[in-house]
Amino acid sequence: MVEHRKPIPVSEAVQKVIDQAHLLETETVPLEQSYNRILAEPIVAGHPVPPFDRSPYDGFAIISKHSSGASGDNRIRFDIVDHIGAGAVSEKTLSGNQAVRIMTGAPLPENADAVVMFEQTVESDGFFTIRKPFKPLENVSLQGEDVEQGETVIESGNLIHPGIVALLATFGYATVRVAKHPVVGILSTGTELLDVSEPLVPGKIRNSNGPMIAAQLARMGIPCKTYGLSVDNLDESFDIVKRAAEETDCLITTGGVSVGDFDFLPAIYERLGANVLFNKVAMRPGSVTTVAVADGKYLFGLSGNPSACFTGFELFVRPALLKMMGAEKLYLPHTKAILFEDFDKANPFTRFIRAVYDGHNVKPAGFNKSNAVASIAKGNSLIVLPGGTRGFKKGDTVDVLLLGVEEGSAAWKL
Amino acid sequence: MVEHRKPIPVSEAVQKVIDQAHLLETETVPLEQSYNRILAEPIVAGHPVPPFDRSPYDGFAIISKHSSGASGDNRIRFDIVDHIGAGAVSEKTLSGNQAVRIMTGAPLPENADAVVMFEQTVESDGFFTIRKPFKPLENVSLQGEDVEQGETVIESGNLIHPGIVALLATFGYATVRVAKHPVVGILSTGTELLDVSEPLVPGKIRNSNGPMIAAQLARMGIPCKTYGLSVDNLDESFDIVKRAAEETDCLITTGGVSVGDFDFLPAIYERLGANVLFNKVAMRPGSVTTVAVADGKYLFGLSGNPSACFTGFELFVRPALLKMMGAEKLYLPHTKAILFEDFDKANPFTRFIRAVYDGHNVKPAGFNKSNAVASIAKGNSLIVLPGGTRGFKKGDTVDVLLLGVEEGSAAWKL
């Protein structure tokens, strides 16, 4: 009567999914639109940073050897022959006890090899004295000390965050090559679903999974096409799924993947001739999560239960989309934390619990059932409890996956 | 000769800044545009979740007391009188050993108080038998078990992330009230600055701070107005700053805040009649960070050194903007981590080091000077070493602030 499915471990399921990713094309975007995109070219230093020897302080550029022997009893005098700010280049070439008054960021004049800070001098009209000797290159930012010319500073496949934008700007990348976004579709299935704007009626609930997934995509900077709501009717649903799969790189459906009488996704995958990678994962929630591939397109069949749907997206959809964009860091960041309250349930399968992590402790975010929604809203992380374990106690160290972090981890650590 | 400024502790500086925030107005946005906005109304449950007693499994709804005494030797029979999926409501009222075939998410029929899962039955044509008794409410998702009607599930001031979008959708928030974005301007000062698209010339560097700050704002979902580049000329700069301050809620300048001969921001603040909150912070990099307020508008004078500028934004600008939007979680998330390499420098002031954090260990991201840019590109966090300490050793536990995390911490933990 009941179809028996063989559950596979989460790590194996994740690997099966990302193995199917095909690399998307790239495009060029203006630097100011590049935040949160995946870099599709390495950032190569077109020049050294700093591009010239420069002063890191406001002060006086001198020739260090002429400060030799300076002391409190033997103050040495330098004559000020020029005065430049950052952005200016002194036309003077220093000799002997000459100095140039120089501001932070300005290039050292010819022959200068040290900078005396203002507070290290006693200044008078046109000259100053110092009471200590300066070493060659003292208080100098050397050309190339931060980045050498020709160095690959950041590899392709990294997410462009503000620090990378700064680097791109430094090297004159007014435009930058990034991965195109995948075209992602969302179809929420289930006769029980109402649109968010509809009033509640007996037996029905509003569709929360569709908007939630759209927001999970928005967090990644990825737009989506919405295919609305589909009732539990095989032929109608097949037509929508077929069209959506044609129009997208990745179709995410919610609901209809279990073994109920109106769960039509398995039949639709079969009719599409899709390659079903798995239809049961040894995890709670979301054991019915099904992933298939048809004509190179991903078909993610997430559970209709909100917590299961949410977790399925973060564990499977997110790394797949990142892999398609050539990203190097596919996985949610992992850490360890101290469980802040007992969790008594046994864990026949790997359990993912919506949780609140504060940088040290972690505790379940609330009601923990696959159909719960409040705990998704309250959580910022997932506690991961291995399958085959009994309950955990307050004070135990547990694995935690962090949500809502810009860039993830290159390794799956569970 | 040199102006002496009194440094104030970082925590005091942060507090001084956020104390000046005035609350922005609110606006209503469609749910699908609400990601990353700050919620300006509490989310109140307009109905219980689940909205009705429902089945969490595919199976049969029964009256539990009629299963009393069932065992392997005494299988009890139930007759199937109806068949419903999620979204349907059975018109049957159960009595005696009647059962309704019911799918996950469907409401329990009248009088039913337990659900038998398919795998707990032997099914025949029109009936099934069970071998164990069921307790009242066994396998039932109770109305309101996740959220009770009227409950405030999420307070105003939280960031809208995907889990909150799911909750908003559940309760029919087709639109949601959020804080308006502050109007933020960016002005990069310094005669040495070239635009990103200009070729390098002697003594000059490209403006990396402006695009970087725009990306730091983009990460928060906040657009900005760019006031371009300003050379180190007092009158010209004054005019631009004055106009920009009039047109924005918050003007961020880079450069010009130190005590150099061409650092005109202090004079501009004075001419504007601005209230300078501080002009020296006991931190490295970024000790010259200056924050002023004029006519209720923030004037952030960040250092022109990229690392100092970056850090100044994250420590001061970010919480101020969040506070203006009524956010509850203003600060970068904090954790502790194991230092993965020696850091030998002394720390006269609190030191913020761009770093790579992997969930357990943390190490400096590279070259550590205030004018470095590569380490901003490589880092995902800031190591914080307290002022007044000597070097730290590999294996020491250190404070870490995490960058690029969607929602921060409600408390400043340093």
Chai-1 contact restraints between the chains, C-beta under 6 A:
chainA,res_idxA,chainB,res_idxB,connection_type,confidence,min_distance_angstrom,max_distance_angstrom,comment,restraint_id
A,M1,B,E123,contact,1.0,0.0,6.0,A-B,restraint_1
A,V2,B,F118,contact,1.0,0.0,6.0,A-B,restraint_2
A,V2,B,E119,contact,1.0,0.0,6.0,A-B,restraint_3
A,L31,B,P211,contact,1.0,0.0,6.0,A-B,restraint_4
A,Y35,B,A215,contact,1.0,0.0,6.0,A-B,restraint_5
A,Y35,B,A218,contact,1.0,0.0,6.0,A-B,restraint_6
A,H47,B,L200,contact,1.0,0.0,6.0,A-B,restraint_7
A,P51,B,L200,contact,1.0,0.0,6.0,A-B,restraint_8
A,D58,B,G260,contact,1.0,0.0,6.0,A-B,restraint_9
A,G85,B,T191,contact,1.0,0.0,6.0,A-B,restraint_10
A,G85,B,D232,contact,1.0,0.0,6.0,A-B,restraint_11
A,G85,B,F262,contact,1.0,0.0,6.0,A-B,restraint_12
A,A86,B,G190,contact,1.0,0.0,6.0,A-B,restraint_13
A,A86,B,E192,contact,1.0,0.0,6.0,A-B,restraint_14
A,G87,B,T191,contact,1.0,0.0,6.0,A-B,restraint_15
A,G87,B,E192,contact,1.0,0.0,6.0,A-B,restraint_16
A,G87,B,G203,contact,1.0,0.0,6.0,A-B,restraint_17
A,G87,B,K204,contact,1.0,0.0,6.0,A-B,restraint_18
A,A88,B,G203,contact,1.0,0.0,6.0,A-B,restraint_19
A,V89,B,P202,contact,1.0,0.0,6.0,A-B,restraint_20
A,V89,B,G203,contact,1.0,0.0,6.0,A-B,restraint_21
A,M103,B,G260,contact,1.0,0.0,6.0,A-B,restraint_22
A,M103,B,F262,contact,1.0,0.0,6.0,A-B,restraint_23
A,T104,B,G260,contact,1.0,0.0,6.0,A-B,restraint_24
A,G105,B,E192,contact,1.0,0.0,6.0,A-B,restraint_25
A,P107,B,G203,contact,1.0,0.0,6.0,A-B,restraint_26
A,F118,B,V2,contact,1.0,0.0,6.0,A-B,restraint_27
A,E119,B,V2,contact,1.0,0.0,6.0,A-B,restraint_28
A,E123,B,M1,contact,1.0,0.0,6.0,A-B,restraint_29
A,D146,B,F367,contact,1.0,0.0,6.0,A-B,restraint_30
A,D146,B,A372,contact,1.0,0.0,6.0,A-B,restraint_31
A,D146,B,A374,contact,1.0,0.0,6.0,A-B,restraint_32
A,V147,B,A374,contact,1.0,0.0,6.0,A-B,restraint_33
A,V153,B,A374,contact,1.0,0.0,6.0,A-B,restraint_34
A,I154,B,A377,contact,1.0,0.0,6.0,A-B,restraint_35
A,H161,B,G404,contact,1.0,0.0,6.0,A-B,restraint_36
A,P162,B,M212,contact,1.0,0.0,6.0,A-B,restraint_37
A,P162,B,A215,contact,1.0,0.0,6.0,A-B,restraint_38
A,P162,B,Q216,contact,1.0,0.0,6.0,A-B,restraint_39
A,G163,B,I376,contact,1.0,0.0,6.0,A-B,restraint_40
A,G163,B,A377,contact,1.0,0.0,6.0,A-B,restraint_41
A,I164,B,A377,contact,1.0,0.0,6.0,A-B,restraint_42
A,V165,B,P211,contact,1.0,0.0,6.0,A-B,restraint_43
A,V165,B,M212,contact,1.0,0.0,6.0,A-B,restraint_44
A,V165,B,A215,contact,1.0,0.0,6.0,A-B,restraint_45
A,A166,B,S208,contact,1.0,0.0,6.0,A-B,restraint_46
A,A166,B,M212,contact,1.0,0.0,6.0,A-B,restraint_47
A,A166,B,P306,contact,1.0,0.0,6.0,A-B,restraint_48
A,A166,B,V373,contact,1.0,0.0,6.0,A-B,restraint_49
A,A166,B,I376,contact,1.0,0.0,6.0,A-B,restraint_50
A,L167,B,V373,contact,1.0,0.0,6.0,A-B,restraint_51
A,L167,B,A377,contact,1.0,0.0,6.0,A-B,restraint_52
A,A169,B,V196,contact,1.0,0.0,6.0,A-B,restraint_53
A,A169,B,R206,contact,1.0,0.0,6.0,A-B,restraint_54
A,A169,B,S208,contact,1.0,0.0,6.0,A-B,restraint_55
A,A169,B,P211,contact,1.0,0.0,6.0,A-B,restraint_56
A,T170,B,R206,contact,1.0,0.0,6.0,A-B,restraint_57
A,T170,B,S208,contact,1.0,0.0,6.0,A-B,restraint_58
A,T170,B,V373,contact,1.0,0.0,6.0,A-B,restraint_59
A,G172,B,V196,contact,1.0,0.0,6.0,A-B,restraint_60
A,G172,B,R206,contact,1.0,0.0,6.0,A-B,restraint_61
A,A174,B,V196,contact,1.0,0.0,6.0,A-B,restraint_62
A,A174,B,S197,contact,1.0,0.0,6.0,A-B,restraint_63
A,G190,B,A86,contact,1.0,0.0,6.0,A-B,restraint_64
A,T191,B,G85,contact,1.0,0.0,6.0,A-B,restraint_65
A,T191,B,G87,contact,1.0,0.0,6.0,A-B,restraint_66
A,E192,B,A86,contact,1.0,0.0,6.0,A-B,restraint_67
A,E192,B,G87,contact,1.0,0.0,6.0,A-B,restraint_68
A,E192,B,G105,contact,1.0,0.0,6.0,A-B,restraint_69
A,V196,B,A169,contact,1.0,0.0,6.0,A-B,restraint_70
A,V196,B,G172,contact,1.0,0.0,6.0,A-B,restraint_71
A,V196,B,A174,contact,1.0,0.0,6.0,A-B,restraint_72
A,S197,B,A174,contact,1.0,0.0,6.0,A-B,restraint_73
A,L200,B,H47,contact,1.0,0.0,6.0,A-B,restraint_74
A,L200,B,P51,contact,1.0,0.0,6.0,A-B,restraint_75
A,P202,B,V89,contact,1.0,0.0,6.0,A-B,restraint_76
A,G203,B,G87,contact,1.0,0.0,6.0,A-B,restraint_77
A,G203,B,A88,contact,1.0,0.0,6.0,A-B,restraint_78
A,G203,B,V89,contact,1.0,0.0,6.0,A-B,restraint_79
A,G203,B,P107,contact,1.0,0.0,6.0,A-B,restraint_80
A,K204,B,G87,contact,1.0,0.0,6.0,A-B,restraint_81
A,R206,B,A169,contact,1.0,0.0,6.0,A-B,restraint_82
A,R206,B,T170,contact,1.0,0.0,6.0,A-B,restraint_83
A,R206,B,G172,contact,1.0,0.0,6.0,A-B,restraint_84
A,S208,B,A166,contact,1.0,0.0,6.0,A-B,restraint_85
A,S208,B,A169,contact,1.0,0.0,6.0,A-B,restraint_86
A,S208,B,T170,contact,1.0,0.0,6.0,A-B,restraint_87
A,P211,B,L31,contact,1.0,0.0,6.0,A-B,restraint_88
A,P211,B,V165,contact,1.0,0.0,6.0,A-B,restraint_89
A,P211,B,A169,contact,1.0,0.0,6.0,A-B,restraint_90
A,M212,B,P162,contact,1.0,0.0,6.0,A-B,restraint_91
A,M212,B,V165,contact,1.0,0.0,6.0,A-B,restraint_92
A,M212,B,A166,contact,1.0,0.0,6.0,A-B,restraint_93
A,A215,B,Y35,contact,1.0,0.0,6.0,A-B,restraint_94
A,A215,B,P162,contact,1.0,0.0,6.0,A-B,restraint_95
A,A215,B,V165,contact,1.0,0.0,6.0,A-B,restraint_96
A,Q216,B,P162,contact,1.0,0.0,6.0,A-B,restraint_97
A,A218,B,Y35,contact,1.0,0.0,6.0,A-B,restraint_98
A,D232,B,G85,contact,1.0,0.0,6.0,A-B,restraint_99
A,G260,B,D58,contact,1.0,0.0,6.0,A-B,restraint_100
A,G260,B,M103,contact,1.0,0.0,6.0,A-B,restraint_101
A,G260,B,T104,contact,1.0,0.0,6.0,A-B,restraint_102
A,F262,B,G85,contact,1.0,0.0,6.0,A-B,restraint_103
A,F262,B,M103,contact,1.0,0.0,6.0,A-B,restraint_104
A,P306,B,A166,contact,1.0,0.0,6.0,A-B,restraint_105
A,P333,B,G359,contact,1.0,0.0,6.0,A-B,restraint_106
A,H334,B,G359,contact,1.0,0.0,6.0,A-B,restraint_107
A,T335,B,G359,contact,1.0,0.0,6.0,A-B,restraint_108
A,G359,B,P333,contact,1.0,0.0,6.0,A-B,restraint_109
A,G359,B,H334,contact,1.0,0.0,6.0,A-B,restraint_110
A,G359,B,T335,contact,1.0,0.0,6.0,A-B,restraint_111
A,F367,B,D146,contact,1.0,0.0,6.0,A-B,restraint_112
A,A372,B,D146,contact,1.0,0.0,6.0,A-B,restraint_113
A,V373,B,A166,contact,1.0,0.0,6.0,A-B,restraint_114
A,V373,B,L167,contact,1.0,0.0,6.0,A-B,restraint_115
A,V373,B,T170,contact,1.0,0.0,6.0,A-B,restraint_116
A,A374,B,D146,contact,1.0,0.0,6.0,A-B,restraint_117
A,A374,B,V147,contact,1.0,0.0,6.0,A-B,restraint_118
A,A374,B,V153,contact,1.0,0.0,6.0,A-B,restraint_119
A,I376,B,G163,contact,1.0,0.0,6.0,A-B,restraint_120
A,I376,B,A166,contact,1.0,0.0,6.0,A-B,restraint_121
A,A377,B,I154,contact,1.0,0.0,6.0,A-B,restraint_122
A,A377,B,G163,contact,1.0,0.0,6.0,A-B,restraint_123
A,A377,B,I164,contact,1.0,0.0,6.0,A-B,restraint_124
A,A377,B,L167,contact,1.0,0.0,6.0,A-B,restraint_125
A,G404,B,H161,contact,1.0,0.0,6.0,A-B,restraint_126
A,G404,B,E406,contact,1.0,0.0,6.0,A-B,restraint_127
A,V405,B,V405,contact,1.0,0.0,6.0,A-B,restraint_128
A,E406,B,G404,contact,1.0,0.0,6.0,A-B,restraint_129
